Each structure stands twice: as C-alpha cells, then as structure tokens.
Amino acid sequence: MNRPDNGLARTALAVAVSLFAFPASAYSGPYIGAQFGINKASDLDLTLEGTRTATSQPPIPVELPKLDNGGVDAGTYGFEKNVVGQVVVGYKYGFGLRPEFELSLRRERVNSIVYSDGSSPDSTKGTRLSTVSGFANLWYDAFPGWRIHPYIGGGIGIHRFILNNAQTDSLRVLLSVDDGNISSDPVSRKADDARPGYQFGGGVIFDVWKGVAVALDYRNVRTLGSAEFFAYREQPQTFLKGDYKAQSLLFSVKYFFQQPPAVVTPPPPPPPEVVPVEEPKDDDKDGVVNGVDKCPDSPPGSVVDETGCPPPPPPPPPKTCKTPGPGEKISLAGCGTGDNIVLRGVNFDTNKATLTRNAKVLLDDVAAELTAYPDIKVQVAGHTDSRGSAALNDGLSKRRAASVMSYLVGKGIAADRMSSAGFGPNEPIADNATDEGRELNRRVELKIVSGNAVAADAAPAAAEAAAPAAPAPEAAAPEAAEAPAEDAAPTP
C-alpha cells in the first residue's frame, strides 16, 4: 500500500505561510485604483406620475386642462447583466480605516418590458439605462497587517440616470380612453435625473508586490428616493418613477504610493573586549568595597550597614496608650504628654455632678494608675451632649470635671498634679441627633499635660537611663464598670 506523499502538503503550507506572513500595515497611505466587473440591476417597476392633457400637447401654446396620472403601473423593465467600470482614489491608515472616493459607470440594457396588462413590445432595441455614480466611501480593512485581508464598509453619493427610448403603453391607454379615439403614442425622448444614493459591500484584498494590491469586491447600490424620468415630448408634465437597485461583482487593482521601507540587516557587533577583572578593594576592612563604602574611614571592627556606615539607631517602641474598651481596666502604661483617655463609665446622676457608685469604682483604678506613675500631670475635662441650653451644659461640664478631680484628691492624688475644665457640648465626638451619639458625647476625659508613664519605684533608674519602663499589663475591669450608664443630658 502506497503512503501519501507529504511533499505536496508541506508545499501548500509554505505557500499559505508566505501569503499571510507580512509586515504590519504592509501597504498604507494614498492610493489609486480601477475596478471592472459585472453589474445586474434589479427589475425596475415604473409608475406613471405627474399630470397630462386629454390629447397630445399641440405645438402652439394652448392651455389644456390638466389631468392627474394617478401613479398607474407603466411597466416593468428587466435588465441584462452588463459591465461596470470604476476609478477610485483613497487613503489607507495603518489601523485599517480607508476613506475613498469612487466614480463609476453602469450601462443597463433592457431585455424585457412587461406592461401592466401583461403584454410586451415587439422589440426592446434602443431602450437602455445609463448610470453615472459618485460616492464617498469608508471601508474598514480587518487584519490590515496580513497579506490577505477582508474589508467591509459603505458609502453615500449621487446617481445620475439617463433613460433612452422609454417604452410604455400606459400613457397611450390613458389618452385613448380620455379622448375616445385611439391616438398614437406620445413621442419619447431621452430623460435624465439625479438622485442621492448609498451602497454597502465588502471584499477580500491581496497585497501582491511593491505597492500593488488586487481584490475581489462586492457592491449593493441603491437610490434614496425614486428616480423621475420626464420621457415624453408631447406630455412634458408626465414622468415615469421607479427605484433603482443593482448588485456588482468586481475585480480591482490598486496602487499604493507608500510602501514599508526595506528591512536592512545591521552588521554583527564586534566581539566584546576582554578586560581583566580587578579584585575590589576594602581599605578600612569593614566588608564594604571602596566604590560602595560611603564611610571609608570606619574604625576596625565597626558594625556597619550595606553602605559602610554605622546603622541608624532603632526606632522608639510604638506607643501603647489607649482608651480602655468595654470590660478592660484603665492603664496609663505607655502614655505620655498629649495623650487623651476617655473614662468610659464615669457617669453622674441626671443633671447633677454627683458621681455614681460605678463611677467611683472606675476612678479608684484611675487613682491607682496616677499613684503608680507620679511623673504624670493631667487635666480632667468634662463634656456634655447638645440637649439643653449652652450655659447650663457649660456649667454642668465644669462641675462634673471638678467633682472627678475632687474625688481623686480624696484618694491621695496631689492637687498640684491635676486641673479641671468643662467644655459643655462644644467638642462632640459623635452625632448629637441620635441616642448613641449623645451617650458618646457625655464623657469625662483624662488628658496628660506633662510627664510619661514611669513607675514610682523605677523613676530614679529611668532618669539615669532616659528610657521609659515597660508598660504594665492590662487587667480586666471590675463588674461595676460594665453597669449601664446612669447619666443623662440635661433637658432643655
């Protein structure tokens, strides 16, 4: 059994690759072209429009009554396949768009005429339709970098029609009926009209060689509105009306004036020069070579970074001062000047500065922390929500702050370490329009105005080392701190 020869398949594959392997945007820029092919017009259905006189218009100017033709069927023209020729100029962009102007000529020879009664003339000789068209087109070339690529698009423009030897018996029938006598056909003449039109189509382009491209093209051409042919010399107000449609299959040749430059292969570079490698030097023996060492005179045995310089001092430890959360015990560990702690749960009787039992339990913890860190001085700040008058809230916040300070003095905290202030509703931290926001705004804050959290027994050592002690671990708040707040803002 003979096995198939793979040589033919390999040859076909090589040809296909050579056709499609082409530089991107192979042809671009301005071009001219010519197109030739076959055109087939659709049947042209004509109607008789305008006005007529009852008899043929006499040669002398006599005003005869005008009758409406009424748009009766005048006949259907069938056309042979005929040739079409076109010339085009355009410009192709590298991304595929291609504006173009086109001028074309179509000669439609009539090979059949069927009148409205089904009859036909003995001969159609001499009856033809010539069409000259000018179009502004816009095409899009898909895959413009391929050697073979399809395109689609369309255009708008104008049709110029010339109808020779129009044949129809409709006008003769109308005249004979109105006149009562069989009269001769009105003498026909060459009729012309111009109508806007449009076309759409596409095709396949093959870039051949040195700016030459060939293509197989399809066009579908139509009019916008019906053409009107005043074809009768003896009835100048009568015209034939019909829509023109045609399809064309074309072969085109185009020449592009701009081609891609020839690819020039550069000469190979000379071989690199071999340079002996020198051992890097490290004069100060710190492990960083001279070209990189930014501190070339480091003492022997110095600790340096990758630049040869002493590493920067470590950053200070992050601050851990924070407002205790629900169930957490207050802690001043890690706190210092400028820190602000909200004393959640330090509440008062409504519209009073009297501390609740739960508030006293929490303030006992505050006193213990202030005792543990004697270097700290604080300000006790009172705040209210926005309900009630500003004057009432301002006084209430000051009395409450003073009440907290007085309680802490009673727990052994020196008065010269504390001050109190009231800010009323002027510094809200939440929305006073909601119950939750007003509850957050009714608060007492402890602001550290000077000092840092250094334990009393570690203060001398800390002063010598100029560094704070490690923060004390947090402890859970007593159950009394979780009791619901009894405070309520003063009513207006």
N, C-alpha and C positions, 0 to 999 in steps of 0.2 A: 504494500500500500504506500503510495507516494505522499509524503508530508507536504503541506502547502509551503510555498516559498515566502519567507518573511521579508525578502528584499523589497517587494512592492509596498508592503505596509510601512517599512521604515522610510522609503522614499516619500510616500504620501504624508507621513508625519513630519518629515523635514520641510516639505513644501508648506504645510499648514503653519508650522512654527515661523518660517521666514515671512509669511504673509502678515501674521499678527505681531511679530516682534519688531516694533518700530519705535523710534523716539517719541516721547510725549509731545502732543501738539505738533505732529510731523509737518503739516502744512498749515500756515496761518497767514494773516494779512490780507491785502486786497487780491481780487481775482476777477477774471472774465471767463465767460463760457458760452457754449452753444448747445442747444438741445433739439433733437429731432425724434419724431415718433409717430404713433398712430393715435388719431382722435376719433371718438364715437360720441356724437351728440344724441341726447335722448329725443324721443318724438316731441315735436313742437305743436302743441294744441293751440290753435288760433281762434280768437273770437272777434266778431265784428263790432267795433265800438265807434263812438262819436255820433255825428248827425249826417243826414243825407237829404237830397231833394227827391221828389217823386219821379223825376226824369233826369237824364243826364244834364249837367250844367251847360247851358248854351254858351257859345263863345263870346256873346255880348253880355255885359254886366246887367243881368236881370235878377232881382231879388225874388227867389223862390222860397216857398215855405220849407222849414227845416223839420225833419223827422228823426227821432231817436232810433239808432240801430238796435239798441236793446241788448247788446252783448250776445247775439246769437252765435252758434257754432259756425265757424267759417271753414273748418277743415283741419286735418292733422297731417303734418309734414313728417315723413320718415327720411332719415339721412343715411348715406353710405358711410363706411369707415374711410376717413381721409387723413391726410398727413397734417402734422402740426410742426411748426418751427419756432424756436425761441432763442433770444440772446439775453444773457444775464451779466450783471456786474454786482459784486458784493464784497464783503469783508468778513473774514473768519477770525474770531477771537480764540485764544488758546483754551478757554474753558468750555467751548462748544457752541456758543451763540453765533449766528451767522445772518446778519441783515443783508438783504439782497433786493435789487430792482430787476424786474423782468419785463420784456416786451415780446409778445407772441402773436402769431398769425395762424388762424384756422380757416380752412375753406370747406364748407359743408355743402356737398352736392345732394340735392333732393332726389331720392329714388322711388318715392311713393307719395301720393296725395290721396287722402280719403276725405270726401266731402261729408257733410252732416247727414245726407240721405244714403250714405254707403257707396255712392258712385265714385269713380275716379276718372281723371282726364286721360285722353289717349296717350299723351306723352308729357313727361316732366322735363324735357330738354330745355336747358337755359334757366331753370329755376335753381338758385343756389343762395346760400347764406354765407357771407364772409364776416369774420370776427377778428378785430384787432384789439388786443388787451394789453394794458399796462398795469403791473401790480407791484406793490411794495410788500415784500415777504420777510418773514422772520422764521428761520429754521434753527433747530437745535440738533447738533451732532452728538449722539451718545458715544461714549468711549472715544473721544477725539484723539487720544494717543495711539489708537490701534490703526493698523494699516487698512483694515476693512472695518467700516463702522456704519451703522444705520443712522437715519435722521428723520425727524418729523417736524411739522410746522404748518404754516398757512400764510395767507396774505389778503390784502384788500386792494382794490383798484377800480379801474373803469373799463367797460366793454364798449367798443364801437362796432355797430352792426350795419351791414349793407345787405338788403334783400333785393335780388334781381328777379323780374318776371313773376311777381306774385300771382298765383293761380287760386281762385276761389269762386264758387258759383253762388255764394250766399247773397252778395250784393245784387247779382243779376236776378235772383229769385225775388228779392225784396222789391226791386224796381218793376219787375213784370207784374207782381201782384198789385202794387200800388197804381200802376199805370193802366193795368188791364190789357196790355199788349206785351208780347214777348219782344224785349228790346235786346240789343247787343250788349255784351259785357263792356263795362267801362274800361277804357284803355289803361293798362297797368304801367307803372313806371318804377325806376329804381328808388327804393325807400331806405332811409337810414335812421339810426337812433343811437344814443349813447346812454348807458345805464351803469350805475355803480355795481360792483360785483365782489365776490370773495372766492377764495379757493382754499383747500386743505389737501395735504398729501404727505408724502414721505418717500423714502428710498434707501438704497444702500450705496455707499461711496467706497471706491477702491483707489487709494493713493498709489499711483503707478511708479513714477520715476521723475526726479528733478522738477518738481512743481506741477506735474501733470496728474490729474485725477479723473477717473471715469466713474459713471454712476448709472444705475437703473432707477428711474423715477416714476412716480405715480401722481397724477393731479385729478382732483374733482372740482370742476369750475361751475359756478352758478351766478345768477344775477340777483341783485337786491331790487325787487320790484320787476314788473313786466316790461318788456320792450314794446314800443309802439311804432308801427310802420304805416306811414301815410302813403299808400301804394297806388292810389287811383287818381289819375289825372283829371277825370271828369267829375269826381266826387272828393274834392280836396279836404272836406271836413270828416271824412271817414278814414278810420285806421284799423289795422289788424293788431291784436295784442296777444302776447304769449310769453311764457317763462322759458329761459334758455338754461339748459343743463348739459354738461359734457364731461367725459372722462378721457384721460390721455395716459398712454404708456410711452415713456421717453427713454432715449439713451443720450447721455450728456457727456461732454468733455469740458473740463475746466483747467485753467492755468493759473497757478498762484505765483505772484511776483516775489514772494518772500519765502525762502526755504531755510531750514535749520542749517547752521554752519557745519562744515565738515569736522569730524572728530579727529583731532591731531593727538597722536600718542606722544607724550613727552619722553625725552631720553631718560634712561635709568639714572638715578642719582649716583654720584661717585661713592666708592666704599668709604665707610667712616674711618677717620684717622684714629689709630690706636694710641692712646695716651696712657703712660704708666700711672698706676694708681699709687698715690702717696698715703702713707699712714696718717690719720688725723692726729693732731697734737692736742695735748691737755696740759698746759703749763702749770696750772695750780693744782693738778691731780685731784680734782673733785668729781671726776667721772663724766664731765660735760666738756666736749671738744671746744677748741678756741672759737671756731666760727659761729657756734651756737651760744657759748657762755657769755651772758650779759654782765656777770660779775667775775671778771677774770682773775681777781686777786683774793679769792676766798682763802681763809686760813686752812692749813691742812687739817683734815678730819671734820670739816664743817658739814653740817646737814644742809643740802641744797635741793632745789626742785629741778625740773627739766630744763630750766633756763640758766642754771648755775648760780642762782641767787637763793638766799635764805627763804624758806617758805613763809607765807603770811601767817600771822597769829590766828589761831582758831576763832571762829565767830563766837560771840557770847551765847550762852544757852538761851533757848527761847523762853519767853515769859509764860508763866503758868497761871497768872492771876485771873480769876474768873468769878462771875456771879454764880452762887450755888444753884443747882437745879432742884426740882421737887424731891424731897427726901434726903438731900445732901446737906451736910453740916458746913457752915461757913468756915473758910480758911483764908488767911492772909498770906500764906506761903507763896513766894514768887511775886508778890505785889510790891509796887514802888510808887514814886511820885507820879501823879497824873492818873493813876488807875481809879476806876469808879466801880463800886459794887452795889447792886440793888439788894436791899434787905427784904426779900420776899417773905411775907408772913408777919412782918412787924406792922400790926393793924391797931386801930383805935376804935373806941366807942363812937357811934354815929354823931357827927357834928361836934366832936369833942377831941381833946388832946390826951385823953385818959388811955393808957396802954392796956391792951387786953392781956389775959393770962398767957396766951400763946405767944404774944409779942415779947413778954418778959423772959420767957424760956429762951427764945432766939437771941435776945440781947445779952443773956448770960454767956452765950457762946461768943458773941462779939467782944464782950469784956475780957473773956479768957484769951482771945487772939490778940487783943491790944496789950494785955499783960505780957504775953509771950514775945511780942515784938515792940519793945519800949522806944525804939528809934522812930516809930511812925507817928505822925501827926495827921489828924483827919478833920474833915468838915462834915457835919451831919446836915443833909439837905432834905427838906420836906416838899412834897408835890401833891397837888390835888387834880381832880378832873375839872371839866368846864361848867358843870352844873352849879347854879348859884351865882351870886354877884362876885365880881373880881375882888372887891375889897374884903368880903367875907372869906373867900378862898385864900387870899394872900395872908390874912391874919391867922387863919386856921393852920396853914402850912408852916408858918413860923413857930406857932405854939407847939405843934407836934414835933418839929425838929428840936426845939428846946426841951421838950419832955423826954425825948430819947437821950439827949446829952445829959440831962439831969440824972436819968436812971443809971447811965454809965459812970458818972461821977460817984453815985452812991455805991457802985461796985468796985470802987478803988482806982478808977482811971483819973489821972490828974487833969484838972480842968484846963491847964495851960496847953495840953496836947489836943484840945478839941475846940471847935467853934460850930455854931449852928446858923442856918439860913433857911428862909422859906421862899419858894418861887411860885406858889399858887398854881394856876393852870398854864403858865407861860412856857413850859418846856415839856409838851406832851411827847410820848414815845409811841403812841398808838392813836387810833381813830376814836374821838370822843362821841361819835354818833352811835356806837354800839356798846352794849353792856361789857363785853370782853375788853374793848379798848379802854373804857373808863376805869375798869378794875386795874389794868396795867398802869394807867396814868396816876392812880392813887398809890404812892410809893414813898419810901424813905431810902435815900442813897447815902453811902459812906464813901467819900472822896478823899484819897490820900493826897495831902497837900505837900508833904515832905517826908523823907526817910524811906528806908527799904526794910523788907521783912527779914530781920536778923534776930535770931533768938537771943533772950537776955543772957543766958549762960555762955553764948558763943560770941557776944559782942566784942570783947577785947581781942580775941583771936581774929575775928573778921576784920577789925580795924587794921590789924597788922598785915593781914593777907590781902586786903582791899578786894575781897570777893564775898558774895552773899552765901549764907548757909543753904544746904539742900532744902527744898520745900517740904513742909510737913505733909504726911499723907492725909487724904480727905477721910472724914468719918461720916457715917450716916447721921442725919438729923434725928432728933427725938420725935416721937409720935406727935407731940404737941405742935411741931412745925407743920404738920400736914393738916391741921384743923382748918376748916373753911374760914375765910376772912370775914370778920365781923364789921369791917369798915364800910361806910357808905358815904358818898359825897354829899355835901350839904344841899338841901333842896332850896330852890330859889325863894 
